Amino acid sequence: MRPRDPFRPVEAGLETTLTPWLIPGYFLGIALPWVVPAWLALTQRPGPVSLHAALQRQTLDMMAVGLTMFDASAVFAIALGCLIVTLMKGRPRYADSMAPPAE
């Protein structure tokens, strides 16, 4: 394996592929867990609710909150990783004004 040429810029990697998907992924991850609880709330008949149905609805709401928090923290961690990789790669800089070697 040849060592990397220090004069050639570092090519874009997975961070440039993931970055455009972070915001849509965040909003989808926030919205999708609430589809089933919202649908159940809208289709529920008026009147008293049994204890079993109320506990099921509460369980679904807690699961939606958990999935929302999981998605928000996963997207934040991935965004932080992409930012770190992008900053560490940076723009190519040269140590001195020597011309790059001919290949």
Residue frames as a rotation matrix with the C-alpha (Angstrom) as fourth column:
MET 1
0.582 0.814 0.000 0.00
0.814 -0.582 0.000 0.00
0.000 0.000 -1.000 0.00
ARG 2
-0.323 -0.697 0.640 1.42
0.670 -0.646 -0.366 3.35
0.668 0.310 0.676 -1.04
PRO 3
-0.459 0.166 -0.873 1.38
0.708 -0.525 -0.472 6.23
-0.537 -0.835 0.123 1.41
ARG 4
0.587 0.784 0.205 -0.99
0.775 -0.470 -0.423 9.03
-0.235 0.407 -0.883 0.54
ASP 5
-0.301 -0.651 0.697 0.45
0.798 -0.571 -0.189 11.89
0.522 0.500 0.692 -1.46
PRO 6
-0.285 0.199 -0.937 0.44
0.790 -0.505 -0.348 14.92
-0.543 -0.840 -0.013 0.87
PHE 7
-0.897 -0.092 -0.433 -0.06
-0.114 -0.897 0.428 17.29
-0.427 0.433 0.794 -2.08
ARG 8
-0.699 0.713 -0.058 -3.27
0.157 0.232 0.960 15.68
0.698 0.662 -0.274 -3.31
PRO 9
-0.461 0.586 0.667 -6.42
-0.848 -0.511 -0.137 16.92
0.261 -0.629 0.733 -1.57
VAL 10
-0.899 0.225 0.376 -8.32
-0.023 0.833 -0.552 14.42
-0.438 -0.505 -0.744 0.55
GLU 11
-0.752 0.655 -0.067 -11.33
-0.017 0.083 0.996 13.10
0.658 0.751 -0.052 -1.33
ALA 12
-0.260 0.768 0.586 -14.82
-0.942 -0.336 0.022 13.50
0.213 -0.546 0.810 0.05
GLY 13
-0.969 -0.122 -0.217 -16.09
-0.064 0.964 -0.257 10.56
0.240 -0.235 -0.942 2.01
LEU 14
-0.431 0.839 -0.332 -19.22
0.799 0.526 0.291 9.34
0.419 -0.140 -0.897 3.75
GLU 15
-0.477 0.246 -0.844 -19.67
0.592 -0.620 -0.515 12.62
-0.650 -0.745 0.150 5.63
THR 16
-0.823 0.185 -0.537 -20.61
-0.450 -0.789 0.419 14.43
-0.346 0.586 0.732 2.42
THR 17
-0.702 0.618 -0.355 -23.13
0.070 0.556 0.828 11.71
0.709 0.556 -0.434 1.60
LEU 18
-0.350 0.566 -0.747 -24.76
0.913 0.386 -0.135 11.78
0.212 -0.729 -0.651 5.04
THR 19
-0.862 -0.096 -0.498 -24.87
0.321 -0.863 -0.390 15.54
-0.392 -0.496 0.775 5.60
PRO 20
-0.792 0.609 -0.054 -27.75
-0.491 -0.580 0.650 16.35
0.364 0.541 0.758 3.19
TRP 21
-0.184 0.754 -0.631 -29.88
0.144 0.656 0.741 13.61
0.972 0.045 -0.229 4.78
LEU 22
-0.851 -0.224 -0.475 -29.53
0.471 0.074 -0.879 14.80
0.232 -0.972 0.043 8.38
ILE 23
-0.830 0.557 -0.020 -32.32
-0.494 -0.753 -0.435 17.39
-0.257 -0.352 0.900 8.44
PRO 24
-0.087 0.849 -0.522 -34.90
-0.790 0.261 0.555 15.27
0.607 0.460 0.647 6.53
GLY 25
-0.310 -0.087 -0.947 -33.96
0.268 0.948 -0.175 12.29
0.912 -0.307 -0.270 8.71
TYR 26
-0.988 -0.052 -0.146 -34.46
0.155 -0.303 -0.940 14.38
0.005 -0.952 0.307 11.83
PHE 27
-0.557 0.830 -0.041 -37.90
-0.820 -0.557 -0.134 15.61
-0.134 -0.041 0.990 10.79
LEU 28
0.009 0.543 -0.840 -39.02
-0.526 0.717 0.458 12.17
0.851 0.437 0.292 9.63
GLY 29
-0.537 -0.301 -0.788 -37.78
0.416 0.718 -0.558 10.62
0.733 -0.628 -0.260 12.87
ILE 30
-0.967 0.254 0.013 -39.68
-0.155 -0.547 -0.823 13.22
-0.202 -0.798 0.568 14.86
ALA 31
-0.355 0.895 -0.270 -42.93
-0.934 -0.349 0.072 12.91
-0.030 0.278 0.960 12.88
LEU 32
-0.278 0.271 -0.922 -43.23
-0.487 0.787 0.378 9.19
0.828 0.554 -0.087 12.09
PRO 33
-0.888 -0.041 -0.458 -43.42
0.312 0.678 -0.665 7.82
0.338 -0.734 -0.590 15.66
TRP 34
-0.776 0.606 -0.173 -46.46
-0.186 -0.482 -0.856 10.03
-0.602 -0.632 0.487 16.29
VAL 35
-0.680 0.539 -0.497 -48.52
-0.606 -0.030 0.795 8.75
0.414 0.842 0.347 13.34
VAL 36
-0.482 0.501 -0.719 -50.07
0.381 0.859 0.343 5.76
0.789 -0.109 -0.605 15.13
PRO 37
-0.636 0.299 -0.712 -50.91
0.712 -0.128 -0.690 7.56
-0.298 -0.946 -0.131 18.41
ALA 38
-0.781 0.371 -0.502 -52.41
-0.412 -0.911 -0.032 10.48
-0.469 0.181 0.865 16.47
TRP 39
-0.632 0.564 -0.531 -54.44
-0.411 0.338 0.847 8.13
0.657 0.754 0.018 14.29
LEU 40
-0.518 0.440 -0.734 -55.75
0.702 0.709 -0.070 6.30
0.489 -0.551 -0.676 17.36
ALA 41
-0.723 0.243 -0.647 -56.65
0.379 -0.644 -0.665 9.58
-0.578 -0.726 0.373 19.04
LEU 42
-0.749 0.433 -0.501 -58.53
-0.634 -0.690 0.350 10.81
-0.194 0.580 0.791 15.98
THR 43
-0.472 0.574 -0.669 -60.45
-0.341 0.581 0.739 7.57
0.813 0.577 -0.079 15.42
GLN 44
-0.926 0.128 -0.355 -61.44
0.371 0.472 -0.800 7.07
0.065 -0.872 -0.484 19.05
ARG 45
-0.092 0.973 0.210 -65.19
0.556 -0.124 0.822 7.21
0.826 0.192 -0.530 19.69
PRO 46
-0.425 -0.015 0.905 -66.42
-0.543 -0.796 -0.268 9.83
0.724 -0.605 0.330 22.10
GLY 47
0.719 0.694 -0.044 -67.39
-0.320 0.386 0.865 8.73
0.617 -0.608 0.499 25.56
PRO 48
0.610 -0.489 0.624 -65.71
-0.672 0.099 0.734 7.02
-0.420 -0.867 -0.268 28.49
VAL 49
0.195 -0.675 -0.712 -62.51
-0.684 0.427 -0.592 5.09
0.703 0.602 -0.379 27.81
SER 50
0.943 0.105 -0.317 -61.78
0.108 0.802 0.587 1.74
0.315 -0.588 0.745 29.42
LEU 51
0.676 -0.722 0.146 -58.73
-0.435 -0.230 0.871 1.40
-0.595 -0.652 -0.470 31.62
HIS 52
0.233 -0.584 0.778 -57.15
0.561 0.734 0.383 -1.10
-0.794 0.347 0.499 29.23
ALA 53
0.553 0.027 0.833 -57.52
0.794 -0.318 -0.518 1.26
0.251 0.948 -0.197 26.25
ALA 54
0.954 -0.206 0.219 -56.14
-0.254 -0.941 0.224 4.19
0.160 -0.269 -0.950 28.26
LEU 55
0.468 -0.824 0.321 -53.08
-0.199 0.256 0.946 2.16
-0.861 -0.506 -0.044 29.31
GLN 56
0.261 -0.344 0.902 -52.49
0.861 0.506 -0.056 1.05
-0.437 0.791 0.428 25.72
ARG 57
0.777 0.083 0.625 -52.67
0.440 -0.780 -0.444 4.63
0.451 0.620 -0.642 24.53
GLN 58
0.856 -0.496 0.147 -50.30
-0.459 -0.596 0.659 5.77
-0.239 -0.632 -0.737 27.27
THR 59
0.306 -0.754 0.582 -47.86
0.286 0.656 0.699 2.99
-0.908 -0.047 0.416 26.32
LEU 60
0.397 -0.108 0.912 -47.96
0.918 0.020 -0.397 4.06
0.025 0.994 0.107 22.67
ASP 61
0.933 -0.045 0.357 -47.35
-0.024 -0.998 -0.065 7.67
0.359 0.052 -0.932 23.67
MET 62
0.639 -0.740 0.210 -44.32
-0.385 -0.071 0.920 6.68
-0.666 -0.669 -0.330 25.76
MET 63
0.209 -0.543 0.814 -42.96
0.693 0.669 0.268 4.58
-0.690 0.508 0.516 22.90
ALA 64
0.659 0.079 0.748 -43.39
0.664 -0.529 -0.528 7.55
0.354 0.845 -0.401 20.54
VAL 65
0.914 -0.370 0.167 -41.52
-0.406 -0.817 0.410 9.81
-0.015 -0.443 -0.897 22.95
GLY 66
0.407 -0.792 0.456 -38.73
-0.036 0.484 0.874 7.23
-0.913 -0.372 0.168 23.26
LEU 67
0.266 -0.280 0.922 -38.39
0.912 0.383 -0.147 6.82
-0.312 0.880 0.357 19.49
THR 68
0.872 0.078 0.484 -38.39
0.272 -0.898 -0.345 10.58
0.408 0.432 -0.804 19.04
MET 69
0.767 -0.621 0.161 -35.62
-0.521 -0.455 0.722 11.04
-0.375 -0.638 -0.673 21.60
PHE 70
0.281 -0.662 0.695 -33.65
0.382 0.741 0.552 8.15
-0.880 0.110 0.461 20.09
ASP 71
0.485 -0.057 0.872 -33.84
0.870 -0.072 -0.489 9.67
0.091 0.996 0.015 16.62
ALA 72
0.946 -0.121 0.301 -32.92
-0.119 -0.993 -0.025 13.13
0.301 -0.012 -0.953 17.83
SER 73
0.566 -0.783 0.258 -29.86
-0.450 -0.031 0.892 11.83
-0.691 -0.621 -0.370 19.68
ALA 74
0.255 -0.471 0.845 -28.79
0.651 0.730 0.210 9.56
-0.715 0.496 0.493 16.78
VAL 75
0.677 0.022 0.736 -29.03
0.651 -0.485 -0.584 12.39
0.344 0.875 -0.342 14.26
PHE 76
0.909 -0.374 0.187 -27.11
-0.417 -0.829 0.372 14.69
0.016 -0.416 -0.909 16.62
ALA 77
0.396 -0.797 0.456 -24.35
-0.091 0.460 0.883 12.11
-0.914 -0.391 0.109 17.06
ILE 78
0.289 -0.257 0.922 -24.06
0.893 0.420 -0.163 11.51
-0.346 0.870 0.351 13.31
ALA 79
0.859 0.051 0.509 -24.02
0.286 -0.873 -0.395 15.26
0.424 0.485 -0.765 12.63
LEU 80
0.777 -0.613 0.144 -21.30
-0.488 -0.442 0.752 15.74
-0.397 -0.655 -0.643 15.22
GLY 81
0.226 -0.690 0.687 -19.25
0.367 0.714 0.596 12.95
-0.902 0.117 0.415 13.64
CYS 82
0.487 -0.001 0.873 -19.67
0.869 -0.103 -0.485 14.47
0.090 0.995 -0.049 10.16
LEU 83
0.959 -0.126 0.255 -18.62
-0.136 -0.990 0.022 17.87
0.249 -0.056 -0.967 11.49
ILE 84
0.552 -0.798 0.241 -15.52
-0.318 0.066 0.946 16.46
-0.771 -0.599 -0.218 13.17
VAL 85
0.165 -0.492 0.855 -14.45
0.730 0.643 0.229 14.55
-0.663 0.587 0.466 10.06
THR 86
0.689 0.141 0.711 -15.03
0.649 -0.557 -0.519 17.59
0.323 0.819 -0.475 7.85
LEU 87
0.919 -0.358 0.163 -13.03
-0.393 -0.848 0.355 19.84
0.012 -0.390 -0.921 10.16
MET 88
0.403 -0.813 0.420 -10.20
-0.088 0.422 0.902 17.33
-0.911 -0.400 0.099 10.51
LYS 89
0.279 -0.294 0.914 -9.88
0.912 0.378 -0.157 16.89
-0.299 0.878 0.373 6.73
GLY 90
0.276 -0.119 -0.954 -10.02
0.125 -0.980 0.158 20.61
-0.953 -0.162 -0.256 6.09
ARG 91
0.960 -0.064 -0.274 -8.64
-0.280 -0.301 -0.911 22.28
-0.024 0.951 -0.307 3.02
PRO 92
0.597 -0.802 -0.009 -5.28
0.789 0.589 -0.172 21.08
0.143 0.096 0.985 1.76
ARG 93
0.907 -0.416 -0.070 -2.40
-0.379 -0.876 0.299 23.16
-0.186 -0.244 -0.952 3.05
TYR 94
0.644 -0.754 -0.126 1.21
0.370 0.452 -0.812 22.99
0.669 0.476 0.571 2.02
ALA 95
0.632 -0.451 -0.630 4.10
0.701 -0.015 0.713 23.13
-0.331 -0.892 0.307 4.41
ASP 96
-0.262 -0.732 -0.629 6.27
0.169 -0.676 0.717 25.16
-0.950 0.082 0.301 2.08
SER 97
0.407 0.459 -0.789 6.22
-0.579 -0.538 -0.612 26.64
-0.706 0.706 0.047 -1.40
MET 98
-0.703 -0.693 0.162 7.90
-0.335 0.524 0.783 23.71
-0.628 0.496 -0.600 -3.11
ALA 99
-0.180 0.607 -0.774 6.27
-0.959 0.068 0.276 22.45
0.220 0.792 0.569 -6.28
PRO 100
0.559 0.416 0.717 4.52
-0.590 0.808 -0.008 19.09
-0.583 -0.419 0.697 -5.93
PRO 101
-0.477 -0.803 0.357 6.54
-0.303 0.532 0.791 16.13
-0.825 0.269 -0.497 -7.13
ALA 102
-0.142 0.368 -0.919 5.98
-0.987 0.021 0.161 14.98
0.078 0.930 0.360 -10.72
GLU 103
0.289 0.327 0.900 4.34
-0.471 0.866 -0.164 11.61
-0.833 -0.377 0.405 -11.05
